[in-house]
Amino acid sequence: MLVEKNVPLQPYNTFHIVAKALVLVRLGKLEDLQAVIAHPELGPAPKFVLGGGSNIVLTGDVKPLVLKVELMGRRLLEETPKAFIVEAGAGESWHGLVAWTLQNGYPGLENLALIPGTVGGSPVQNIGAYGVELQDRFESLDAVDLVTGESFTLNAAQCGFGYRDSVFKHAGTLGLAGRALITRVRLRLPKPWKPVLGYADLDKKMAQTRVASPTAQQIFDWVCEVRRAKLPDPQVTGNAGSFFKNPTVTAEQCADIIAREPRIVHYRLDDGSVKLAAGWLIDACGWKGKSVGQAGVYEKQALVLVNRGGAQGSAGGSGGATGGEVMLLAKAIQTSVYERFGIRLEPEPVVV
Ligand SMILES: Cc1cc2nc3c(=O)[nH]c(=O)nc-3n(C[C@H](O)[C@H](O)[C@H](O)COP(=O)(O)OP(=O)(O)OC[C@H]3O[C@@H](n4cnc5c(N)ncnc54)[C@H](O)[C@@H]3O)c2cc1C
């Protein structure tokens, strides 16, 4: 086990915020984790689990021990008449896993293509895109208790998945944030494969290409194209994807808002509630393109906050936005959306 001190974290977070890990240990194998837990000083220390750093805002140097998850491996665990069960190490790239499953003839993850981050990070906020959430393809995961070192397995119900939520996002007695490290994830990819369509962007692609029955590979390619056109590439412009969750309101609240704002973008959910497009609310408050220091609101999509100064490669250089600037901007946006619509926006990334 190699214990590293004062490790720059700018290359390890997609916002490219400059910060250091005071102490960092890379976990390339499970024994590294057991060695940390058994260590007289590191064992009892508070810990922060770092995956691909694509859903965090660093507001300063990280004082808890940073455990950087680099547990690799992916395989077809089982094939049944009804599904392929695929297993991957928590340190694998999520997008790499999606591409690998398609190349090997196990479709089902194509709508979740190009989401940055690791396999181990994917259950934490139950990643979702284009009509599919992780929980729709989830079988189980293995994790290690960071206090006792014991391994345990959780099924979907035990993970408590919700919209961009799971037990791993919550601290306290009911949550596992900071208490457990996910080591392996298993996914169930149903047979026969059925495409998940019905999203405006995918419908547009079907109309443009005149393909009425796309293959999983075509959906994968379309999702990648649409995402590249809509979202800033973190390699070029630091960001953490959508910064706020889309808020859900009751049908009555929605009717009240529509009476005032007839153009508001909204989607009715099966339970009668209504999901509002947070990007639309932010745009309506005039935030698109605005900045606080070097933290800004992306010109093409108001839901995405960007680092106007920090791209990968400028390690230790110009600095770019600080986590404090990102959070000041986020708070100002929350305040103006609340004042105008009475709705509290909840941030999606984890503030560290
Ligand atoms: C350009 C862009 C687009 C994005 N698009 C989407 C999208 O479409 N849908 C979506 O849902 N998300 C999206 N995201 C957010 C992000 O990619 C996902 O949330 C991703 O799953 C985070 O994984 P990570 O490995 O980077 O986690 P990190 O950012 O490293 O960590 C996030 C949280 O998970 C915890 N964590 C990470 N790994 C583990 C582990 N092995 N065990 C326990 N806890 C762990 C961390 O402690 C932290 O609390 C996007 C981000 C970017 C930058």
The ligand as a Gaussian input file, in Angstrom:
#p B3LYP/6-31G(d) Opt

LIG

0 1
 C      -20.405000      15.947000     -18.575000
 C      -21.140000      15.163000     -17.515000
 C      -22.342000      14.555000     -17.822000
 C      -23.031000      13.809000     -16.853000
 N      -24.221000      13.231000     -17.210000
 C      -24.917000      12.497000     -16.293000
 C      -26.150000      11.870000     -16.661000
 O      -26.588000      11.926000     -17.795000
 N      -26.807000      11.188000     -15.692000
 C      -26.337000      11.063000     -14.412000
 O      -26.986000      10.414000     -13.597000
 N      -25.163000      11.646000     -14.045000
 C      -24.437000      12.347000     -14.947000
 N      -23.257000      12.962000     -14.592000
 C      -22.771000      12.855000     -13.183000
 C      -21.713000      11.745000     -12.949000
 O      -21.085000      11.380000     -14.123000
 C      -22.301000      10.480000     -12.327000
 O      -22.974000      10.793000     -11.128000
 C      -21.240000       9.420000     -12.028000
 O      -21.873000       8.199000     -11.742000
 C      -20.291000       9.789000     -10.872000
 O      -19.326000       8.746000     -10.780000
 P      -17.850000       9.054000     -10.279000
 O      -17.113000       7.768000     -10.292000
 O      -17.240000      10.159000     -11.071000
 O      -18.123000       9.512000      -8.793000
 P      -17.355000      10.667000      -7.955000
 O      -17.663000      11.999000      -8.559000
 O      -15.945000      10.289000      -7.767000
 O      -18.120000      10.541000      -6.550000
 C      -19.476000      10.921000      -6.423000
 C      -19.982000      10.384000      -5.078000
 O      -19.975000       8.956000      -5.123000
 C      -19.141000       8.416000      -4.098000
 N      -18.466000       7.239000      -4.661000
 C      -17.773000       7.171000      -5.828000
 N      -17.297000       5.916000      -6.012000
 C      -17.699000       5.198000      -4.948000
 C      -17.499000       3.840000      -4.538000
 N      -16.801000       2.954000      -5.260000
 N      -18.050000       3.447000      -3.350000
 C      -18.761000       4.307000      -2.578000
 N      -18.964000       5.589000      -2.911000
 C      -18.436000       6.040000      -4.084000
 C      -18.195000       9.539000      -3.723000
 O      -17.734000       9.387000      -2.382000
 C      -19.089000      10.760000      -3.905000
 O      -19.894000      10.916000      -2.768000
 C      -22.513000      13.694000     -15.534000
 C      -21.286000      14.317000     -15.227000
 C      -20.603000      15.030000     -16.200000
 C      -19.289000      15.660000     -15.873000

